[in-house]
Amino acid sequence: MNLRQQIQRDINLISENDLMQSQLFAFLQSLKVNLRAPGNIEQVLSHAGTIDNCSAAEVMQIINAEFGKITH
């Protein structure tokens, strides 16, 4: 029996049992909590130095006005 067949068999068993469904749901929720969102630091830093200081100040002013304070 391959992995896909084993998963399908387990899903069939779980679909017949309310308690197992609740336990599986709780387990899946706990997995999602522990997952970290992929970072984008490298992608953001790849744009460093691509705009002049005046434009950067303007972008910071707009973001600050729309979303709150930016700290340096």
DOBADREN-17842 format. One record per residue: residue number from 1; residue in one letter; chain; x, y, z of N, C-alpha, C in turn. Coordinates in Angstrom, 3 decimals. Atoms other than C-alpha are relative to their C-alpha. Layout:
<sites>
- NUM A A X Y Z X Y Z X Y Z
...
</sites>
This chain:
<sites>
- 1 M A 0.855 -1.176 0.000 0.000 0.000 0.000 0.899 1.237 0.000
- 2 N A -0.837 -1.193 0.067 1.504 3.329 -1.014 -0.522 1.084 0.958
- 3 L A 0.329 -1.077 -0.937 1.379 6.559 0.996 -1.367 0.605 -0.292
- 4 R A 1.293 -0.572 0.384 -1.570 7.969 -0.939 -1.150 -0.903 0.450
- 5 Q A 1.038 0.951 -0.400 -3.597 4.830 -0.274 -0.163 -0.035 1.522
- 6 Q A 0.063 -0.022 -1.463 -2.713 4.909 3.423 -0.726 1.251 0.496
- 7 I A 0.677 -1.246 -0.381 -3.802 8.539 3.703 -1.491 -0.095 -0.289
- 8 Q A 1.411 0.141 0.364 -7.051 7.791 1.890 -0.727 -0.926 0.974
- 9 R A 0.598 0.922 -0.966 -7.729 4.856 4.211 -0.235 0.699 1.336
- 10 D A 0.135 -0.730 -1.267 -7.111 7.059 7.257 -1.102 1.060 -0.079
- 11 I A 1.060 -1.002 0.179 -9.367 9.797 5.883 -1.366 -0.667 0.072
- 12 N A 1.272 0.732 -0.053 -12.140 7.259 5.380 -0.367 -0.386 1.428
- 13 L A 0.256 0.355 -1.396 -11.772 6.066 8.975 -0.400 1.224 0.817
- 14 I A 0.277 -1.220 -0.751 -11.748 9.609 10.344 -1.361 0.563 -0.359
- 15 S A 1.291 -0.554 0.426 -14.795 10.610 8.301 -1.182 -0.691 0.678
- 16 E A 1.057 0.748 -0.674 -16.793 8.012 10.220 -0.018 0.223 1.508
- 17 N A -0.143 -0.127 -1.452 -15.768 9.216 13.696 0.103 1.476 0.380
- 18 D A 0.026 -1.420 -0.376 -16.729 12.640 15.116 1.137 0.375 0.939
- 19 L A -1.075 -0.292 -0.949 -14.200 12.444 17.956 1.342 0.107 -0.724
- 20 M A -1.257 -0.049 0.764 -11.350 11.677 15.570 0.058 1.248 -0.869
- 21 Q A 0.028 -1.221 0.801 -12.456 14.556 13.332 0.384 1.206 0.855
- 22 S A -0.311 -1.109 -0.905 -12.301 16.955 16.292 1.474 -0.011 0.394
- 23 Q A -1.405 0.108 -0.380 -8.902 15.656 17.360 0.916 0.375 -1.159
- 24 L A -0.810 -0.325 1.172 -7.514 15.905 13.846 -0.042 1.500 -0.284
- 25 F A 0.130 -1.440 0.219 -8.868 19.439 13.465 0.874 0.770 0.988
- 26 A A -0.825 -0.667 -1.013 -7.212 20.509 16.745 1.479 -0.163 -0.310
- 27 F A -1.400 0.238 0.352 -3.952 18.917 15.654 0.434 0.859 -1.182
- 28 L A -0.324 -0.810 1.173 -4.028 20.653 12.272 0.094 1.479 0.355
- 29 Q A -0.064 -1.390 -0.439 -4.747 23.992 13.957 1.312 0.271 0.723
- 30 S A -1.260 -0.189 -0.724 -1.738 23.516 16.238 1.189 0.000 -0.967
- 31 L A -1.068 -0.018 1.001 0.442 22.763 13.206 0.087 1.363 -0.674
- 32 K A 0.016 -1.298 0.671 -0.642 25.998 11.537 0.556 1.092 0.894
- 33 V A -0.510 -1.009 -0.933 0.156 28.023 14.661 1.516 -0.043 0.043
- 34 N A -1.450 0.158 -0.112 3.673 26.636 14.735 0.749 0.276 -1.303
- 35 L A -0.652 -0.312 1.263 4.340 27.374 11.073 0.388 1.470 -0.034
- 36 R A -0.415 -1.384 0.156 6.315 30.504 10.443 -0.195 0.403 -1.448
- 37 A A 0.149 -0.527 1.352 5.494 32.652 7.486 1.392 0.170 -0.604
- 38 P A -1.314 -0.172 0.626 8.331 32.685 4.989 0.402 1.464 0.019
- 39 G A -0.502 -1.373 -0.065 10.477 35.775 5.407 0.333 0.537 -1.370
- 40 N A -0.352 -0.632 1.269 11.199 38.253 2.681 1.109 1.031 0.194
- 41 I A -1.045 -0.967 -0.314 14.168 40.056 4.225 0.954 0.176 -1.181
- 42 E A -0.937 -0.101 1.122 16.490 39.233 1.322 -0.613 0.751 -1.178
- 43 Q A 0.662 -0.691 1.108 13.930 40.413 -1.222 -0.116 1.489 0.278
- 44 V A 0.102 -1.416 -0.353 13.391 43.672 0.650 1.365 0.658 -0.088
- 45 L A -1.337 -0.585 0.007 17.114 44.279 1.112 0.584 0.094 -1.400
- 46 S A -0.513 -0.080 1.365 17.710 43.659 -2.584 -0.327 1.350 -0.649
- 47 H A 0.374 -1.314 0.526 16.048 47.043 -3.168 0.739 1.139 0.695
- 48 A A -0.728 -1.036 -0.738 18.367 48.894 -0.772 0.841 0.830 -0.956
- 49 G A -0.800 -0.919 0.803 19.903 51.954 -2.370 -0.518 0.226 -1.401
- 50 T A 0.503 -0.153 1.365 17.695 51.865 -5.453 -0.794 1.291 -0.202
- 51 I A 0.647 -1.307 0.161 15.908 55.152 -4.712 0.790 1.033 0.796
- 52 D A -0.750 -1.059 -0.666 17.348 58.493 -3.657 -0.638 0.342 1.350
- 53 N A 0.452 -0.324 -1.349 16.997 59.888 -0.125 -1.297 0.800 0.015
- 54 C A 1.215 -0.812 0.062 14.312 62.410 -1.118 -1.218 -0.890 -0.265
- 55 S A 1.099 0.919 0.308 12.126 59.692 -2.636 -0.277 -0.935 1.167
- 56 A A 0.167 0.879 -1.154 12.742 57.419 0.351 -0.736 0.727 1.120
- 57 A A 0.678 -0.794 -1.027 11.668 60.195 2.725 -1.473 0.171 -0.353
- 58 E A 1.392 -0.144 0.437 8.509 60.715 0.670 -0.780 -1.297 0.220
- 59 V A 0.649 1.298 -0.214 7.685 56.991 0.773 -0.255 -0.210 1.490
- 60 M A 0.166 0.152 -1.448 8.266 56.939 4.546 -1.107 0.911 0.522
- 61 Q A 1.036 -0.939 -0.431 6.031 60.001 4.969 -1.394 -0.543 -0.351
- 62 I A 1.296 0.551 0.427 3.194 58.375 2.999 -0.371 -1.215 0.858
- 63 I A 0.263 1.188 -0.820 3.499 55.057 4.872 -0.336 0.414 1.423
- 64 N A 0.218 -0.490 -1.355 3.697 56.916 8.180 -1.399 0.599 0.139
- 65 A A 1.322 -0.632 -0.049 0.563 58.931 7.385 -1.119 -1.033 -0.102
- 66 E A 1.045 0.995 0.230 -1.396 55.863 6.271 -0.040 -1.110 1.047
- 67 F A -0.064 1.201 -0.837 -0.216 53.142 8.665 0.577 0.194 1.390
- 68 G A -0.555 -0.216 -1.332 1.384 54.710 11.737 1.428 0.469 -0.078
- 69 K A -1.370 -0.537 -0.124 4.853 55.629 12.883 1.043 -1.001 -0.456
- 70 I A -1.160 0.782 0.380 8.065 54.370 11.361 1.132 0.460 0.901
- 71 T A -1.126 -0.347 -0.849 10.983 54.229 13.768 1.280 -0.316 -0.741
- 72 H A -1.311 0.191 0.667 14.572 54.486 12.644 0.886 -0.838 0.864
</sites>
